[in-house]
């Protein structure tokens, strides 16, 4: 009824072979698991970074509080020669560095890209302080509190002179519309559309 195994050495060889195959399978599985764990960690880090960047582009932007234009009546027709935009941090935004903010000026004749250089001219804008409890704006041009208010000053006369190649009646004419796009370092964009009143005569400043 029972078959007698004549050679016990054959049984040992079969057992060792099975053990080697098993160990090899365990090693392969361990290596594969390590690769999967590393890949999963990399994908998670990439997803978190992408999510943070996307969130920053939405939240880390400026919010416009008010816009005021200064009237220049020295020429034959009054124009707005300066625009001051008061801004604050948008709700949920982190600190916003005004020195790394880029402003794109778009009017009826041309487009100008403006950066912060401490002066308002044809290529740059200037900043000022409207409300700043801890001097973050004064010291480093950073909005770090929801209560902070900063002013961005644009020289419409210089921008228009650069575009038109003339110094006569330069600025924003009556009824003219200008769009200013404020892009923060995080990629958040705020669009400001201003339109000069139909008549500027007899006024020194106007709300836009």
Secondary structure by P-SEA (a helix, b strand, c coil): cccccccaaaaaaaaaaaaaaaaaaaaaaaaaaaaaaaaaaaaaaaaaaaaaaaaaacccbbbbcbbbbbbbcccccccccbbbbbbcccccccccccccbbbbbbcccbbbbbbbcccccccbbbbbbccccccccccccccccccbbbbbbbcaaaaaaaaacccccccccccbbbbbbbbcccbbbbbbbbbccccccccccccc
